[in-house]
Amino acid sequence: MGVASRSLKAAHQNLDVDEVHNIMDDLQEQQEISTEISEAISNPIGFGHDIDEAELEAELEELEQEELATKLVNATPAARDRLPSVPNDEPQREALPTSSRRAPPRPHRAADPHDDEDIRQLQSWAS
């Protein structure tokens, strides 16, 4: 402990309270300058005024519409040019037998006695 005491006395011999206050004032001043520089760097250049978001959105929409209009004007009619021409003559029809022109008859379903009961229950429920 004696060594520590002598070391502290030697360190304090070169310092006095006024010198410590001066050092602390210098540090405070440098800290303030550092804060000012940091604030100046963090502010965007040329944007000192408020930006109207709605105005920017409207301008963006206008630019997008102009670009879309330009694309539509320069578009080529793709589908119309690639379609085949319409034939002018009547297509040839082959004579089909009359029986093959008709749809096949539907098979007749036998009446189910439960269907009538279901219908009666549905009608009584609905009324």
FENURVEN-V736743 format. One record per residue. N is the residue number from 1. RES is the residue in three letters. PSI is psi in radians with two decimals (none if undefined). Layout:
n->N res->RES psi->PSI
n->N res->RES psi->PSI
This chain:
n->1 res->MET psi->-0.51
n->2 res->GLY psi->-0.64
n->3 res->VAL psi->-0.75
n->4 res->ALA psi->-0.72
n->5 res->SER psi->-0.79
n->6 res->ARG psi->-0.64
n->7 res->SER psi->-0.73
n->8 res->LEU psi->-0.72
n->9 res->LYS psi->-0.68
n->10 res->ALA psi->-0.68
n->11 res->ALA psi->-0.69
n->12 res->HIS psi->-0.35
n->13 res->GLN psi->-0.59
n->14 res->ASN psi->-0.17
n->15 res->LEU psi->2.57
n->16 res->ASP psi->2.99
n->17 res->VAL psi->-0.71
n->18 res->ASP psi->-0.67
n->19 res->GLU psi->-0.66
n->20 res->VAL psi->-0.74
n->21 res->HIS psi->-0.71
n->22 res->ASN psi->-0.73
n->23 res->ILE psi->-0.75
n->24 res->MET psi->-0.69
n->25 res->ASP psi->-0.73
n->26 res->ASP psi->-0.73
n->27 res->LEU psi->-0.73
n->28 res->GLN psi->-0.75
n->29 res->GLU psi->-0.75
n->30 res->GLN psi->-0.61
n->31 res->GLN psi->-0.73
n->32 res->GLU psi->-0.74
n->33 res->ILE psi->-0.73
n->34 res->SER psi->-0.71
n->35 res->THR psi->-0.76
n->36 res->GLU psi->-0.76
n->37 res->ILE psi->-0.74
n->38 res->SER psi->-0.74
n->39 res->GLU psi->-0.70
n->40 res->ALA psi->-0.67
n->41 res->ILE psi->-0.62
n->42 res->SER psi->-0.32
n->43 res->ASN psi->2.27
n->44 res->PRO psi->2.51
n->45 res->ILE psi->2.32
n->46 res->GLY psi->0.02
n->47 res->PHE psi->0.92
n->48 res->GLY psi->-0.35
n->49 res->HIS psi->2.82
n->50 res->ASP psi->2.55
n->51 res->ILE psi->2.27
n->52 res->ASP psi->1.89
n->53 res->GLU psi->-0.69
n->54 res->ALA psi->-0.68
n->55 res->GLU psi->-0.72
n->56 res->LEU psi->-0.72
n->57 res->GLU psi->-0.72
n->58 res->ALA psi->-0.71
n->59 res->GLU psi->-0.71
n->60 res->LEU psi->-0.76
n->61 res->GLU psi->-0.73
n->62 res->GLU psi->-0.76
n->63 res->LEU psi->-0.71
n->64 res->GLU psi->-0.69
n->65 res->GLN psi->-0.69
n->66 res->GLU psi->-0.74
n->67 res->GLU psi->-0.73
n->68 res->LEU psi->-0.72
n->69 res->ALA psi->-0.70
n->70 res->THR psi->-0.74
n->71 res->LYS psi->-0.70
n->72 res->LEU psi->-0.64
n->73 res->VAL psi->-0.67
n->74 res->ASN psi->0.02
n->75 res->ALA psi->2.56
n->76 res->THR psi->2.49
n->77 res->PRO psi->1.73
n->78 res->ALA psi->-0.86
n->79 res->ALA psi->-0.71
n->80 res->ARG psi->-0.66
n->81 res->ASP psi->-0.39
n->82 res->ARG psi->-0.13
n->83 res->LEU psi->2.56
n->84 res->PRO psi->2.78
n->85 res->SER psi->2.73
n->86 res->VAL psi->2.29
n->87 res->PRO psi->2.55
n->88 res->ASN psi->-0.43
n->89 res->ASP psi->2.79
n->90 res->GLU psi->2.35
n->91 res->PRO psi->2.59
n->92 res->GLN psi->2.29
n->93 res->ARG psi->2.35
n->94 res->GLU psi->2.52
n->95 res->ALA psi->2.12
n->96 res->LEU psi->2.54
n->97 res->PRO psi->2.58
n->98 res->THR psi->-0.52
n->99 res->SER psi->-0.52
n->100 res->SER psi->-0.23
n->101 res->ARG psi->-0.45
n->102 res->ARG psi->2.64
n->103 res->ALA psi->2.55
n->104 res->PRO psi->2.53
n->105 res->PRO psi->2.59
n->106 res->ARG psi->2.49
n->107 res->PRO psi->2.44
n->108 res->HIS psi->2.29
n->109 res->ARG psi->2.32
n->110 res->ALA psi->2.49
n->111 res->ALA psi->2.34
n->112 res->ASP psi->2.18
n->113 res->PRO psi->-0.41
n->114 res->HIS psi->-0.44
n->115 res->ASP psi->-0.75
n->116 res->ASP psi->-0.73
n->117 res->GLU psi->-0.73
n->118 res->ASP psi->-0.70
n->119 res->ILE psi->-0.74
n->120 res->ARG psi->-0.69
n->121 res->GLN psi->-0.69
n->122 res->LEU psi->-0.72
n->123 res->GLN psi->-0.72
n->124 res->SER psi->-0.62
n->125 res->TRP psi->-0.66
n->126 res->ALA psi->-0.45
n->127 res->SER psi->none
